[in-house]
Amino acid sequence: MADDEKNPAREVITDYAQAHFRYFRTADGTVYAQKNGHPVARPIRSQGTTGSHRQELMVGLFKDGRGVFNGTALKEALDLIEALALTEDTQPVQIRVAPGFDGATWLDLGRSDGRSVRIHPTGWDITVPDPREVCWRRTQLTGELPLPAKDTDGKGIDLLFRLTNFANAETECLAIAWLIGCLGPSVPVPAPFLTGPQGAGKSTAGRMLVRIIEGMSGDLRRAPKDEENLIAAVAAGWVTALDNLSHMTPDLSDAMCCIVTGAESVKRALFTDGDVHRARYRRPLLLTGIDVGVIRPDLAERLLPLRLERPRVRRTEAELWAEFEDALPVILGSLLDLTVKVRAAEAETPTDLRMADFARLCAQFDAATSLGALNAYRASLDDLNDDVIEGDLLAQTVLLHADSIEPGGEQRMTSTEWLHCLSRVYSGDELRPLPKGWPTTGKVLSDRLKRLQPTLAARGVLIDSGRTREGRYLEMTRRSTTPPSPEQTGAF
């Protein structure tokens, strides 16, 4: 009698699985299976459309002549494997980009053979990563990228800009800086907001930027109606691109801030009473639209406006995308060449900008190319400050009142006194009614001013708070001509 016939089916499956797969768990307790020598890992309980580990086992057992096993045997074997894996060391799984050993980073090409791009300080190459260095997790949103071309001499960057309608060279260099930031797993990057007149090719340019990182299957999508669906979409891919935004609710604005700089979502695990499911996320975000209305100050600090112009000559969709697909290996190769060059450049980190990692990347970009990305980034933030002020009557009123303060002077009052003061400034001699949304209490005013603090500081008005024996106060200072220190412009 054969040995397999003497052993229970669950033992045959378990022995086969442990011989052909490596099992490990992530920090949240999810158990993954990784085929020996292959960098892609799958959750052992997944039933996803990209293939489940259960299906892998069934196919492997059948092709290797071990037989076909019923569902009960497979379930019992997977239960035992999962229990054994919970005693193993934890290891993270990554989507699309990942940190590696010795300062290297990896880019998943989404290929079935597991070949990926290793970007290291001296260059980049295409290889299959060591499974203990990088574990890729793939979803339905993980598209396949072509093998990037070597020795492109920067031609790919020119090819990209020939296919898009960015308004000027400053906008183009910011777009490239953002793409380089997307290849860094530890670099929070601001969200490009592609804007311009109708017919400027915003959606087309957005798709091209996304597909350089996500492959030709990458696309734009409408903003989900609730935060839970947005987080699910963000967690399943690397670059999240939202198209044709015309209005931004406070909840959506706050969710976008969390996506750009990172946050954690905790919810009850399914079919349990007390267990929870944790999801950490920080992803590159891209937006397109003509006008989204009033932009909140905290989101403005995390945006990267990229303006486009209407093209003089129109082309068919088929012709445009065929040329882009042909050029994609060269574009990706040129981007990788430039990424290595930028990362090797030495530059000081600007200390006065919220997105300090991206500001440093822009400084490195300038050191490597002398294209002025950092100045362009500062100018874009200044434009966004203007947009915030134009959409906020309270900010306009504060700046109007600040004109009555001598340069270097300050005023200190309680929040309630400031509310009466600013209300009188807005109403003026005409006693016009206060607008909808105007603060109704001192506490509401204090909270609004905290949100506006970075915007007002960029216009020379510093807001601070404190407490004396008499109570809490708000202090408004009109900055002198001397530039402020980073501590003065930081949020309080």
C-alpha positions in Angstrom: 0.0 0.0 0.0 1.3 3.5 -0.9 2.3 5.8 1.9 -0.2 8.4 0.7 -3.0 5.9 1.2 -2.0 5.1 4.8 -2.0 8.8 5.8 -5.1 10.9 6.3 -5.8 13.3 3.4 -5.2 16.4 5.6 -1.7 15.1 6.4 -0.9 14.6 2.7 -2.0 18.1 2.0 -0.1 19.6 4.9 3.1 17.8 4.1 2.9 18.9 0.4 2.1 22.5 1.4 5.0 22.8 3.8 7.4 21.3 1.2 6.3 23.7 -1.6 5.3 26.9 0.2 6.6 29.2 2.9 4.1 30.4 5.5 4.4 33.5 7.6 2.2 36.1 9.3 2.0 39.9 9.1 1.8 42.2 12.1 -2.0 42.2 12.1 -2.0 38.3 12.3 -2.9 37.6 8.7 -1.2 34.4 7.5 0.3 34.4 4.0 1.6 31.6 1.7 4.6 32.2 -0.5 5.6 29.7 -3.2 9.3 28.7 -2.7 11.5 31.0 -4.7 8.7 33.4 -5.7 8.2 36.8 -4.2 4.3 37.0 -4.5 2.4 36.0 -1.3 -1.3 35.3 -1.0 -3.4 35.3 2.2 -4.3 31.6 2.8 -7.9 32.5 3.5 -8.3 34.7 0.4 -10.9 33.9 -2.3 -9.8 36.8 -4.5 -10.1 37.0 -8.3 -6.3 36.9 -8.6 -6.3 33.3 -7.3 -6.5 31.9 -3.8 -3.9 29.7 -2.0 -6.6 27.0 -1.8 -6.6 26.9 -5.6 -2.8 26.8 -5.7 -2.8 23.8 -3.5 -5.5 22.0 -5.4 -3.8 22.5 -8.8 -0.3 21.6 -7.4 -1.6 18.4 -5.8 -3.4 17.3 -9.0 -0.5 18.1 -11.3 2.0 16.3 -9.1 -0.1 13.2 -9.0 -1.1 13.4 -5.4 -4.8 13.3 -6.2 -8.0 15.4 -5.8 -9.1 16.1 -2.3 -12.4 17.2 -0.8 -13.1 20.4 0.8 -13.1 19.0 4.4 -9.5 17.7 4.0 -8.4 21.1 2.6 -10.0 23.0 5.3 -8.5 20.9 8.1 -5.1 21.2 6.5 -5.3 25.0 6.1 -6.5 25.3 9.7 -3.4 23.4 10.9 -1.1 25.4 8.6 -2.6 28.7 9.8 -2.1 27.7 13.5 1.6 26.7 12.8 2.3 30.0 10.9 1.1 32.1 13.9 4.3 31.0 15.7 6.6 32.3 12.9 8.2 35.7 12.8 6.2 38.5 11.3 7.1 40.0 7.9 5.3 42.8 6.0 3.7 42.4 2.6 3.9 45.3 0.1 1.9 46.6 -2.9 3.9 47.9 -5.9 6.8 49.5 -4.0 8.8 48.2 -1.1 11.9 49.0 1.0 14.8 46.5 0.5 18.2 45.7 2.0 21.1 48.1 2.0 19.1 51.2 1.2 17.5 49.8 -2.0 13.9 50.0 -2.9 11.8 47.7 -5.2 9.2 48.2 -7.9 6.8 45.3 -8.6 6.4 45.0 -12.4 3.3 42.8 -11.7 4.6 39.9 -13.8 3.8 36.3 -13.3 7.6 35.4 -13.2 8.1 37.7 -10.2 10.7 39.9 -11.9 10.9 43.3 -10.3 13.1 46.4 -10.4 15.7 46.9 -7.7 16.6 50.6 -7.3 19.8 51.0 -5.4 22.3 53.9 -4.8 24.5 52.9 -7.8 21.8 52.2 -10.4 18.8 49.9 -11.0 18.4 46.4 -12.4 15.7 43.8 -13.1 15.7 40.7 -11.0 13.5 38.4 -8.8 13.8 39.6 -5.2 14.7 37.3 -2.3 11.4 36.3 -0.8 12.7 37.2 2.7 13.6 40.7 1.5 10.3 41.5 -0.4 6.9 39.9 -0.3 4.5 41.3 -2.9 0.8 41.3 -2.4 -1.2 41.6 -5.5 -4.9 42.5 -6.1 -7.1 43.0 -9.0 -5.8 46.6 -9.2 -2.1 45.4 -9.7 -1.4 45.8 -13.4 1.6 44.5 -15.3 4.3 46.9 -16.3 6.7 46.4 -19.2 10.4 45.7 -18.7 11.9 49.2 -18.5 14.4 50.1 -21.2 18.1 50.7 -20.3 20.3 53.5 -21.5 17.5 55.8 -22.6 19.5 59.0 -22.2 16.4 60.8 -20.8 14.4 60.3 -24.0 11.4 58.9 -22.1 10.8 62.2 -20.2 10.6 64.1 -23.5 8.3 61.5 -25.0 5.9 61.8 -21.9 5.7 65.6 -22.2 5.1 65.4 -25.9 2.0 63.4 -25.2 0.7 65.7 -22.4 -0.4 69.4 -22.3 1.3 70.7 -19.1 1.3 74.5 -19.1 5.0 75.2 -18.5 8.4 73.7 -17.6 7.8 74.3 -13.8 4.6 72.1 -13.9 6.5 69.4 -15.9 9.3 69.2 -13.4 6.8 69.0 -10.5 5.0 66.1 -12.3 8.3 64.2 -12.6 9.2 64.9 -9.0 5.9 63.4 -8.0 6.5 60.3 -10.0 10.0 59.9 -8.4 8.3 60.3 -5.0 5.8 57.5 -5.9 8.8 55.1 -6.3 9.8 55.7 -2.6 7.8 53.7 -0.1 8.8 56.0 2.8 8.2 59.4 1.1 4.8 61.0 1.6 4.0 62.9 -1.6 1.4 65.7 -2.1 -1.5 64.9 -4.3 -1.3 66.3 -7.8 -4.4 68.2 -8.7 -4.6 68.4 -12.5 -6.6 71.4 -13.4 -7.2 73.6 -16.5 -9.9 74.6 -18.9 -12.4 72.1 -20.4 -10.7 70.0 -23.1 -7.1 70.4 -21.7 -6.6 66.7 -21.4 -6.6 66.5 -17.6 -8.0 63.0 -17.5 -5.7 61.8 -20.2 -2.6 63.2 -18.5 -3.8 61.8 -15.2 -4.1 58.3 -16.7 -0.7 58.6 -18.2 0.9 59.5 -14.9 -0.9 56.6 -13.1 0.0 54.1 -15.8 3.7 54.8 -15.6 3.4 53.3 -12.0 0.5 51.0 -12.3 0.6 49.7 -15.9 -1.8 50.0 -18.7 -4.7 48.7 -16.7 -4.4 51.6 -14.2 -7.2 54.1 -14.5 -9.1 57.0 -12.9 -12.2 56.5 -10.9 -15.0 58.5 -9.4 -14.7 59.4 -5.7 -16.5 56.9 -3.5 -19.6 58.1 -1.7 -18.2 57.1 1.8 -14.9 56.9 3.5 -15.1 53.1 4.0 -15.2 52.4 0.3 -12.5 55.0 -0.4 -10.2 53.3 2.2 -10.9 49.9 0.6 -9.9 51.2 -2.8 -6.8 52.8 -1.5 -5.7 49.7 0.4 -6.0 47.5 -2.7 -3.6 49.5 -4.9 -0.7 52.0 -4.8 -1.7 55.1 -6.7 -5.3 56.2 -6.2 -6.6 58.5 -8.9 -10.0 60.3 -8.6 -11.4 61.9 -11.7 -13.5 65.0 -12.4 -14.0 66.3 -8.9 -16.4 69.2 -8.8 -17.1 69.3 -5.1 -15.2 68.3 -2.0 -17.1 67.6 1.2 -15.3 68.1 4.6 -15.3 64.4 5.2 -13.7 63.7 1.8 -11.2 66.4 2.4 -10.2 65.0 5.7 -10.0 61.4 4.2 -7.6 62.7 1.5 -5.4 64.3 4.1 -5.1 61.0 5.9 -4.4 59.1 2.6 -1.5 61.4 1.7 0.3 61.5 5.1 -0.9 58.2 6.5 -3.5 56.9 9.0 -5.0 53.8 10.4 -8.5 52.4 10.1 -9.9 50.1 12.8 -13.2 48.3 12.4 -14.8 45.2 13.8 -13.7 42.0 12.2 -16.4 40.1 10.3 -18.2 37.3 12.2 -16.7 38.3 15.6 -17.9 40.1 18.6 -14.7 41.6 20.0 -12.0 41.2 17.3 -10.9 44.1 15.2 -9.3 44.6 11.8 -6.6 47.2 11.5 -5.6 48.7 8.2 -2.7 51.2 7.9 -2.4 53.1 4.7 -0.4 55.9 3.1 -0.7 56.1 -0.7 0.1 58.5 -3.5 -3.2 60.3 -4.5 -4.0 62.0 -7.8 -7.0 64.3 -8.5 -8.4 65.9 -11.6 -11.0 68.6 -12.1 -11.8 72.1 -13.3 -12.8 73.5 -9.9 -13.6 71.8 -6.6 -14.8 74.9 -4.9 -13.4 75.9 -1.5 -10.2 74.1 -0.5 -9.6 73.6 3.2 -6.3 74.8 4.5 -5.1 71.4 5.8 -5.7 69.8 2.4 -4.1 72.7 0.5 -0.8 72.0 2.2 -1.0 68.4 0.8 -1.9 69.4 -2.8 0.3 69.9 -5.8 -1.5 71.9 -8.5 -0.5 71.0 -12.1 -2.1 73.2 -14.7 -2.7 72.0 -18.3 -3.6 74.0 -21.4 -5.8 73.1 -24.4 -3.8 71.4 -27.2 -3.6 73.1 -30.5 -3.8 69.8 -32.4 -6.2 67.0 -31.5 -5.4 63.3 -31.8 -7.6 60.2 -31.6 -7.7 58.1 -28.5 -6.4 55.1 -30.3 -3.4 56.9 -31.8 -2.5 58.6 -28.5 -2.6 55.5 -26.4 -0.9 53.3 -28.9 2.0 55.8 -28.9 2.0 55.9 -25.1 2.1 52.1 -24.8 5.0 51.9 -27.2 6.9 54.6 -25.3 6.1 53.3 -21.8 9.3 51.1 -21.5 11.4 54.1 -22.4 9.5 56.4 -20.2 9.8 54.0 -17.2 13.5 53.5 -17.9 14.2 57.2 -18.0 12.3 57.8 -14.8 14.3 55.1 -13.1 17.6 56.6 -14.4 16.5 60.0 -13.0 15.4 58.5 -9.7 18.8 57.0 -9.1 20.4 60.4 -10.0 18.1 62.4 -7.7 18.5 60.0 -4.7 22.3 60.3 -5.0 22.2 64.1 -4.9 23.0 65.9 -1.6 20.6 68.6 -0.5 19.4 70.3 2.7 15.8 69.7 3.9 13.7 72.8 3.8 12.3 73.3 7.3 9.4 75.7 6.5 7.2 73.4 4.4 4.6 70.9 5.7 5.5 68.1 3.3 9.2 68.1 4.3 10.1 64.8 2.6 8.8 65.9 -0.8 10.4 69.4 -0.3 13.7 67.6 0.2 13.1 65.5 -2.9 12.5 68.7 -4.8 15.8 70.1 -3.5 17.6 66.9 -4.5 15.9 67.2 -7.9 17.3 70.7 -8.3 20.8 69.6 -7.2 20.7 66.8 -9.9 19.0 68.8 -12.7 19.0 72.5 -11.9 15.4 72.8 -13.0 13.9 74.8 -10.1 11.5 72.2 -8.7 11.6 73.6 -5.1 10.8 77.1 -6.2 8.0 75.8 -8.4 6.7 73.9 -5.4 6.8 77.0 -3.2 5.0 79.0 -5.9 2.3 76.3 -6.2 1.7 76.4 -2.4 1.4 80.2 -2.6 -1.2 79.9 -5.3 -3.2 77.5 -3.1 -3.0 79.9 -0.2 -4.6 82.5 -2.4 -7.4 80.0 -3.3 -8.0 79.2 0.4 -8.2 82.9 1.2 -10.5 83.7 -1.7 -12.9 81.0 -0.5 -12.9 81.9 3.2 -14.5 85.2 4.4 -13.0 84.8 7.8 -9.5 84.6 6.5 -10.2 87.8 4.4 -11.5 89.6 7.5 -8.5 88.6 9.6 -6.1 89.9 6.9 -8.2 93.1 6.7 -8.0 93.7 10.4 -4.3 92.8 10.5 -3.6 95.8 8.2 -4.5 98.0 11.1 -1.7 96.5 13.3 1.8 98.0 13.0 4.5 95.6 11.5 5.9 93.7 14.4 2.9 94.6 16.6 0.5 92.3 18.3 -3.0 92.2 19.8 -4.2 89.8 22.5 -7.9 89.2 23.4 -10.1 86.3 24.4 -11.7 84.3 21.6 -15.1 85.9 22.4 -13.6 89.4 22.2 -12.0 88.4 18.9 -15.3 87.2 17.6 -17.0 90.5 18.3 -14.0 92.4 16.9 -13.9 90.5 13.6 -17.6 90.5 13.2 -17.5 94.4 13.4 -14.7 94.5 10.8 -16.8 92.3 8.4 -20.0 94.3 9.0 -18.4 97.7 8.7 -20.4 100.8 8.7 -23.0 99.3 6.4 -24.0 96.8 9.2 -24.3 94.0 6.6 -25.5 90.7 8.0 -22.9 88.0 8.8 -22.6 85.3 6.2 -23.7 81.7 6.5 -21.0 79.7 8.3 -19.6 82.6 10.2 -18.4 81.5 13.7 -21.1 81.8 16.3 -19.0 81.3 19.5 -15.5 82.1 20.6 -14.7 78.3 20.6 -15.8 77.9 17.0 -13.7 81.0 16.0 -10.6 79.6 17.8 -11.0 76.2 16.0 -11.4 78.0 12.6 -8.3 80.1 13.2 -6.3 77.0 14.1 -7.1 75.6 10.7 -6.3 78.9 9.0 -3.0 79.4 10.9 -0.6 78.2 8.2 -2.4 80.1 5.5 -2.4 83.3 7.5 1.2 82.8 8.5 2.1 82.7 4.8 0.6 86.2 4.5 2.5 87.6 7.5 -0.2 87.2 10.2 0.7 84.9 13.1 -1.9 83.4 15.4 -1.0 82.0 18.7 -2.8 80.9 21.8 -2.0 80.7 25.5 -3.3 81.0 29.0 -2.9 83.5 31.8 -4.5 83.7 35.3 -7.5 85.5 33.8 -8.1 82.7 31.2 -7.2 81.7 27.7 -6.4 84.1 24.9 -5.7 84.4 21.2 -2.8 86.6 20.0 -2.5 88.1 16.6 0.9 89.3 15.4 1.6 91.1 12.2 5.0 89.9 11.1 7.7 92.4 10.4 9.7 92.3 7.1 12.2 89.8 8.7 11.3 86.3 7.5 9.9 84.1 10.2 11.6 81.0 11.7 10.1 77.6 11.0 8.9 77.4 14.6 6.8 80.6 14.1 5.0 79.2 11.0 4.3 75.8 12.5 0.9 74.8 13.6 0.1 75.3 17.3 
